[in-house]
Amino acid sequence: MKIINYLVLILVLLTTYTPIALGQTSPEQINFVRQGVQRMIFDENQSIPLASLDPNKVIGLFSMYPATHYADEQADIILRDGKLAIQSKEETQTGIWFGGFNPFATYSIDLNACAGTGEMGFKFSAADNQEQFFILIEFKDSMLTGVKLSVISKAGISIRVDKSIAVNQHEEKMMKGKIILQMLGSGLTLYLQDQGLPKVIGQADFNTYLDLREKKYLHAFQSQLFVQLTEGLVEINKIEMALSTGIGLADIRAITYENGDPMLDQGRLWYTMSIRGRALPHHIQGVFSMDPTVFDVKLEGIILFDRDDGLLRNEIASHLFYDRKEEIWRGLTTGFSAFANPDKEEKQLLAIESKRDPRFGFSIMKAVPFGIVGDIEDPHILFDSAANKWRMLTCENQEGYKAIVMESDHWNKGYKRIAGPVEHNSTGTSIQKIGDKLYCFSGSSERKIFIYTYPDLKEVGSLKMDLPPWDKTSRTRVWPNVVQLPDGYPFRYVALMMDRFNYPGLEGPNWSYGALYLYHGHD
């Protein structure tokens, strides 16, 4: 009898204290310690090359890089001392081909010197020149005098637009250093970098003149260095076209499997992040990887989205997962590209899918609306095998963005709300496993990262960080992005977050944050 009573007592103790026995931790008890911080600003060691013109590696100049003269007089084009020189004593217009075209790429001209009077920059057009798109910097005596956008119609005669897009004109600037053109689908920003940070010298939205997101431009347009001289010289060290990190990164979310487990592939965690331009819709969906034991964040590629309407769309705030059962890449994204045509389109969530691995290089995923229309964003999806349901944590604007949970029998349709909205402002919503339990996380405007139970969104507490990714002056609606690591790592948890400091010099609406902050967590 005593043995039976003893066994019953052991059973009761094991049942009562199972969470402790399993090492179950409540996430508000985890201590997150900051390990490092970095802001990527057109990082050259991160760029993914698309095309270049390097005078030090040219044999057969006009075969490798054909030149076109657009005026009666022709400029001299020569290679000397490892530089490309275009010079003329007469009125000349010269185009030198250097690559194809991508409306989401970054283009740069490493300028050695310029003299005289003229303009230089980029020309994008097809071989027939029926439509032409120019970004040009005007100069005189080595001083920047203006920045303009020119678009020529299909007729080849009528100029749709020829206007100044210069900003910060009160600042006198020498024409030296690197010219950086960040193309953003329906808009652009132009920078001049001599020493220190690149300085903003021009910006524009242009899709009402020529919507370069149309797939036909990706297929047909090519890129030229364009130089117009009255009398002068332009000397180039190098021209490059690449996929780049832009001026800041935000909206960081771990790529997962269908059940929500983070993807650890090739010893690296994988993330989607938005590569920042100016305001919406001028951001690009980037894919990055990182060895969780160090801070080696690496740009792996960008993803665009195809809704079968002829446009390539730069949606962001995506959650990407690999469905192992169906052997296909899927996910959800937020249709921010609607902001480029607000009179015609509505913001909504989109279901995305690709048979090809979209993490690398330049990728396009199919995107389909599934009935969640309105001011709703930051979706995170997983299949809950215990409930036999697909569940989505997202945030909806109800007097501020508030977290909600929705569920469906299908990953891409039929969602109904089952929890929320929560009381607190919520952004960057994500579902992560801590121990053996799922929890919901969200940033907020309250200088806290909130933790909720899954799936009913009961408040648990807030995340403990020794140095949060903000200061007394900055906004705090960051993305928590907490990931639990398997056994064998020197720490149990890792969190990669961003701040919300805007890039200086941009005019108008500006959500160009941010720097990356790495945290390690321990119980």
N, C-alpha and C positions, 0 to 999 in steps of 0.2 A: 504493500500500500504506500509506504514511504517513497519507494522508487517511482510509482505512478505520480504521486504528488510532486516529486522533484522534476519529473519530465514535463508535467503540466506547467510548473513555474518557469522552466526554461523556455517553453513554447510561448508563454505570455510575454516574457521579456524580449524574446526575438521579434514577436509581432509588434510590440510597443515601440521598440527602438530600431526597427528595420532601417529607417533613413540614416541614422547614425552609423549603423553597421555598414551600410553601403557607401558611407562617405558623402551623403547628400548635403550640399551647401546651399544656403539661401544667398542669392546674388548680391544683396545689399551688404553682406558680410565680407565680400571679397575686397581686398585692398589693391587698387590699381596704382602703379608707380610709373611715372613718365620716364621713358628711356631715351627719346630723341625727338627732334623736330626738324623738318626741312620743307622749303617751298620750292617746287619745281617751276622754273620760268624759262620756257623754251630750252630745256636742258639738252644740250647737244649729245651727250652720252646716252640719252634716252630716245633720241629721234629714230624713227623707222624710215629708211631712205626710199624715195620714189624715183628721183632723178637728180642729176647734178651736171654742172659744167665746171671742171677743174682744169685751168690752163696748164698746170704741171703734168697733166695726163692726157694731152691731146696730140695726136699725130693724124694729119689729114683733117684740118679744122672744118672745112666747109662740107665734108662728107659726114663727119660726126655731128656738126652743129650748123646746119644750113642757114644762110643769111638771106634776108629779103630787103631790098631797097624800095621804099615807098615814095621817094621823090626823084626828080630828074637827076639831081646831083647825088653822087654816092660817097658815103663816108669811107675812110680807110679802116679796115678791120685787121688787126695784127696781134700776134702773140709775141710778147717780149718780157724778159726777166720774170717769167712765171705769172704774167698778167695778161688779161684780155683788154686790148685798147681799141676804142672807137673814137676817131677824131676826124674833124672836118673844118674847113675854112668857109664853107658855104652852108646854105640851108639844106639839111639832110634829115631823113627819117629812116631808121634802120631797125629791123627786127632780127634777132638771132634765136633760133629754136633751141630749147634746152630740155624739153620733156613733154609728157602728156598733160592731162588736166584732172584735178580732183577738187571739187568745191569745198572740201573740208580739210585740205592740206595747209601746211605752213610753207610759204615761199620766202627765201632770203637771198639778198644780194650783199656780198661782202665787198664794200666799195673801198678801193685804194685811194682814188683821187678823182676830182672832177674840176674842170675849169671852163671859163667862158659862160655862154648863156644857152639854156636849153631845158629839157625835161627828160626824165628817165623813170623806168619802172617796169610794169608787166603788161603784156598784151595776151589776151586769151581769145582764141577764135578757132574755127574749123578751117580746113584748107581752102574752102571757097570764099572765105571772108564775108559771107552774107551777114553774119552777126559778129560783132567785135566788142570786147569788154576790156577797158584800160584802167589801170591804177597808176598814176604818174605823179612824180615829185618834180616841181619846177625849181630851177636854181639859177643863180647869177653870181659869178665870181666866188664860187665855192660856198655860197650861202643859200640855205633853203628859203624859197620865196612863196611856195604854195603847194597844195596837194589837191588833186582833182580826180574825179570819176567821170569817165566818158563811156557811153554805150551807143553803138551804132545799130540801126535797125536792119531788117532783112533786105531792104532795098539797097543798102550800101551807100545811100545818099543822106537820108534823113537822120539827124542826130536826135535820139530820144532825150538824152541828157548829157550835159557837159557842165559840171558844176564843181565848186569847191567843196571838199569834204575835210578841210583842214581844221584841226582843233589845237588849242594852246598856241595860237599864233603870236601871242605877246612875247613868247620866249624865242630869242634869237638863236638859231641853230646852224652850226657848220655842217656841210655835206661831207661827213666822213663816218667811218664805222660800218655798221651793218643795218640794212633796211630789211625789216621783217613784216611780211604780209600774212596775217592770220585770217584765212578764209573760213567762214562759219555758215555756209549754206545759203542763207538769205541775207547775210550781212558780212561785214569785215571790219578789222581794225589794223591800222598801219603804225609801225613803230620805227624809231631810229635809235640805234644803240651804239654809242661810242665808248663810254666808260660807265660802269655801274648798271643800273636797271635800264631796260629798253624804255624810251620815252614815247608816249602816244603822240602821233602827229596827224592822224586822220582816222575817221570812222564813218561808216555808212550802212544803211539798209537799202537793198537794191532789188529785191525780188519783184517789185511792181514794174520795174523796167525790163529785167531779164531774170527769170527764175532759174538760176544755175543748179538748183536741186533736180531739175528735170533730167532723167537718165540719158537723154540724147546728148547732153553736153558732156557728160562723163565719157561717152563713147566717141564723140567726134572732136571736141575741142583739144587744142594743144597750147603750150605755153612758150612765150617768147620774152626775152629781154628786149625792151623797146627803148630806143634812144633817139631823141630829136635834138639836133644841134643847130643853132644859128651860126655860131662859130665857137668851137671848143673841143674838149676832150673828156672822155669818161674812161676810167681804168678800173677793171674788175679783178678782184682776187679769186672769187668763187661764187657760183650760183647754186642753190640747193632747193629741192622740193622734198618735203618729208611729212610724215605724220608726227605730230609733236605733243608735248605735255601742255602746251598753252601757257597761260600765266598763273594758273592755280587749279586746284583739284578739290572736288567736293562730292557729296552724295555717295559715300563709300559703303559698299555692301558686299559681303562675302558671297561668292558663287557656291552653290550647294548641290547636293543630290535631291531627288524628289521628296525624301523624308525630312529634309531640313539639315542634314548633317553637312558640315562645311567640306568643300572639296580640297583634299590634300593630294595634289598630283605632282609628281617629280620633286617631292619634298618641299613643295611651295603651296601656300594659300593663294587663292585666286579671287580677284575683286573686280566689280564694276565701279567705276568712278566717272563723274562728269568732268570732262576737260573744259575749263571755263574760258569764255570769251567776254562778253559784256553782260547784257540782260537776256532774259528769255526772248526769242528762241535761239540765242547765239551760244549754245554749248554743244558738246559732242560726247557721245557715249564711249568712254574708253574702257579698256580691259587691262588690268595690271596684275602682277604676281609679286609675292614676297616670301622669302624663307622666314618662317616665324621666329627663328632664333636670332635673327639679325635685323637690320633696317635697310634692306636692299630692294626697295620698291622699284619695279621695272615695268615700263610701258610695253605691252605685248601686242596691242592692236586697237582698232576702233570698230564700232558696230553702227551701221545705219539700218533703217527700217523701211520696208517696202509694203505699201498698202494697195498695190496694183492700181495706182492712179497716175502712174508716170513720174512720181516724185520719189527721191531718196530723202528720208526724213531723219533729222537728228534729234530723236527722242532721248530722254535721260531718266535718271532715278529708276533704273531697271533692276529687277531681280532675275538672274539667270540661273537655271538649274538643269542638271542632266538627268533625264528620266531613264533609269537603268532598265526598267521593265520594257519600255517602248523603244529603247536605244535611240533617243532623239533629244536634242537640246530645246528646252522650252523656257518660258518665263512670262513675266509681266513688265510692262513699261508704262510711263506716263506720257501722254500725247502733247507735250509742250510745243511741238512744231506748229500746232494750231495758232499759236501767237503770231506767226508770220502772216496769216490770213484771218484775222479775228472776225471779219464780217462774214466769212464763208464757213469757218470750221469751229468746232467746240472742243475744249479740252476734255479728255477722257482717258480711261485706262485701256490698254491694248494687250492682247495675248500674242506672244511672239514665239516663233518656232524656226528651227534650222536642223537639217540633217548633217550638214557640215559643221565641224567644230568652229564656233565663231570667235574663239578667244584670240586668234592669231591674225596679224596683218590687217587687211581691209576686208570686212565681212558685211554681208547684208542678210538680215533676218526678215522673214515674212511677218507682218503685223496685221491683226484683225480686231476691230472693235467687238466688245462683248456685252454692251448694254450698260456699262457704268460710266455715265456721262456727267460732267460737272466739275466742280472745284474739289477734286479728290486726287491724291498723289501718294508716292512713296510706298507702293505695294510690296509685300513679302508673302510668298506662297509656299505651302508644303502639303504633302499628303499625310494625313493623320490616320495610320492604319488601325488604331484602337477605335476610332470613331467611324472608320471607313468613309471619310469625307476629305475633300480638299478644303483647306482653310487659308484665309487671306487676312493678314493684318495690314491695315492701311490707315490713312488719316484724311478726314473730310472737313471742309471748312464749315463749321457751325459756330459762328461768332469766334473764329479762330480755329486753326487746324486741331482736330481732336481724334484720337485713335479709336478705331472700331475693328471688330472682327466679323468676317463674313465667311459663309461656308457654302459648299455646293457638292453635288455628286460628280461634277465634271470640272476639270482644271480650267476650262476656258468658257464657261457659260453658267447661267442659272444661280448666281450668288445671291444669298439673303443674309441680312445682318443678324448676328446672334449675340453680340455684346457691344457695349459702348453706346454713345461716346463717353470717354473718360472726362474727368473734370478739368484736367490740366491741358494746356497747349501741348501739341505733340507733333514732332517731325522725325524723319529718319526712322520710321517704325520698323522693327525687325523682331523675329522670333528666334531665340537661341536656346540650346540645351545647356543647363547648368546641372552637373551631376547627372541624374537620370530624369530630370523634369524639364519641361519646356517653360520658358518665361517670355514675356513681351517687354521690349525695351523701346523707349522713345526719348529723343531730345526734347527740349522745351525752351520757351522764352523766359523761364523762371530761374535760370542759372542752376538748373538741376537736370540730371538724366534720370528719368523715372523708370521704375520696374513694376510690372504688373503680372498677375497670374495669367496663365494660359488655360483655357480660352476665354475666361469670363472677365478678364481685365479688372480684377480687384487690386488695389494699390498695395504693393509690398514695401516700397521704400525708394531710395535713390542710390545711385552708384557712388562709391567712395573713390575719389581720385586725389592724389597729393597735389598735383598741379593740373587743373582742368584746362581744356583748350580755349581759354578766353581770359580776358583781364577785366578790370572795372569799367572799361570804356566800350568793349566789344559786345556784339550780339552773341547769343548763346544757343541758338536752335541748331545744334550740331547732330551728327549721326553717331549713335553709340558704337555699333559694329563690334560687339563683344563676341569672341569665338573661344570655345573650349577645345583644348588640344588633347590628343590621346596620350597614354602613358609613354614615357621615354623622353619627354621634353623637359628642359630645365625649369619650366614654369607651367602652370596649368592653364592659364588664360592669357589671351592677347587681345588688345583692342586697338584698332587703327581709326583715328578720328581726324577731323579737320577743323580749322577755325573759319571765321567769317569776316576777315579783313579784306576789303576791296582793293583792287589794284589802282594805284594813283594815276591821275591824268585823264581818265575816261570821263566823258560827259554824258549826262542823262541817266536813265535807269542803269544800275550797275550792280550785278551780283557776281563779281569776279573772284570771290574767295576760292581756295584758301591754302594754307600750309597743312602738312600732314604731321600728326602727333602719334607717336607709338607708346603704348602702355603694356606692361606685363602685370598680370594679376596673380595674387596668391591668397590662400585662405587664411 
